Amino acid sequence: MVYNTFMKKKIIIDNKPNLISFDDDLKEMLKDPEFRKGYESLKPQYDIIKEVIIKRHNLKMSQKDLAKKMGTRQSAISRLESGDYNPSFKFLKRLAEALESKLRINFI
């Protein structure tokens, strides 16, 4: 699941339920060096997933619509968006085209 700044996590403080944003929760979790290392190693993958989901929603496309436009199956889009698929460069190029975008890869 891709979180955004509007998603909230329920926590209990002084026996009372409170909500904190995902960003605030993430900021706290990133203080743990082991968590930070794991998070940073997965961040590029999740950045791609997040952008795909946002772009697809902005275009009002379902996973099935996107898959049809790409000439693939809905299950491939589902696996990509869940993080269970390591796409090829060719797949990413077709994905960008189907999402009316350009693919750009940067090495920083």
Stockholm file with secondary structure:
# STOCKHOLM 1.0

chainA/1-108         MVYNTFMKKKIIIDNKPNLISFDDDLKEMLKDPEFRKGYESLKPQYDIIKEVIIKRHNLKMSQKDLAKKMGTRQSAISRLESGDYNPSFKFLKRLAEALESKLRINFI
#=GR chainA/1-108 SS CCCCTTCEEEEEETTEEEEEEHHHHHHHHTTSHHHHHHHHHHHHHHHHHHHHHHHHHHTTCCHHHHHHHHTSCHHHHHHHHHTCCCCCHHHHHHHHHHTTCCCCCCCC
#=GC SS_cons         CCCCTTCEEEEEETTEEEEEEHHHHHHHHTTSHHHHHHHHHHHHHHHHHHHHHHHHHHTTCCHHHHHHHHTSCHHHHHHHHHTCCCCCHHHHHHHHHHTTCCCCCCCC
//
